[in-house]
Amino acid sequence: MDYQKRLDEATSLGHIQEVYNEAFDKATKEMEDGGQQLVYEDGSINISLGATDFSLMLSAESHAVKLLGKKEKGRWIKSNFDSFISQRLKELTQTSYSIASPAECIDYAELLFDVARQTDEENWEYFREEEYIHARDFLNYGYYSRIIMARAPGEKHGVPVGYIQVRILKAAAPQLLYKDFYHKVGLSSVDLWEKCDHFKEGSPVYIDVIAVKRKYQNNKAILNLIHQATVDILRDIFLIEKDSFNIFAVGVTNKGRKMCQLLGMEKLSEVERGEGLNLHTRTLFRSNINTFEKQLVKFSPKNKKNNRNEKK
């Protein structure tokens, strides 16, 4: 169905915006597939794309005004569409961020190792893991992870800039996490994890890693996606889990500990691990899924905005 016909059949402003959105996406994809650069280095937009967008916008606006009829509504519609178009063009000139999951990306493991390698070098000076260990762990436990991707204007493919992974703990593992006891007796963290296809209802959950490349840290868009990725993973677990379960996390940096505190997690223990310059503090936190979920919702971008509006 062509663009004009779909606009003629639109019955609401939202429908018109949806039709425009799809047409604009189709136009940009055709230009990209044809090898055209959408945004130049100076931030200006390809004139062909600008002309195409202007034509699409005029048709959408005229149908919106025609649909609502009155001049007052017409002016509101024009302002609304101007803002909408401005946002779409802004998206073309700014870096966009998204979440990748194991189920949708065949190159997911490669992307995960890329971001894990760099964040290990930047953030975890006191320990390293070989890639074969990452691969082995991913094979058994990697389904409950998400990667944060960044795509610069004009680029077809994004790059991995952060990741979060959650593990299912064996029933008795929390007692060994307490005061880092498992490490003191020579166990590895992998000994505490239950394989994805083996865990039972009520198994405790462990937030294993939240890591972002240094260049992209303190980015609000990425922080929002970390929240969304955590929710996605917990929803996957909820498909199997029916009863309430506990969530554990170990903070090994000040930022990590602050995040656990903001999520309302209870501090259980704090110990130091390592020797000399490699000494670091490990703080064990715990929360129940019901409390944790409420805190996630509380700190979601949408809820924050609503809270600010209520205060006004």
PyMOL commands that set and color helices and strands:
alter all, ss='L'
color gray80, all
select helices_A, chain A and resi 3-9+13-33+47-68+71-93+108-123+131-141+173-184+189-192+214-216+220-238+254-262+276-278+289-298+301-311
alter helices_A, ss='H'
color red, helices_A
select strands_A, chain A and resi 96-100+145-151+159-169+193-194+205-212+246-251+266-273+280-288
alter strands_A, ss='S'
color yellow, strands_A
deselect
rebuild
show_as cartoon
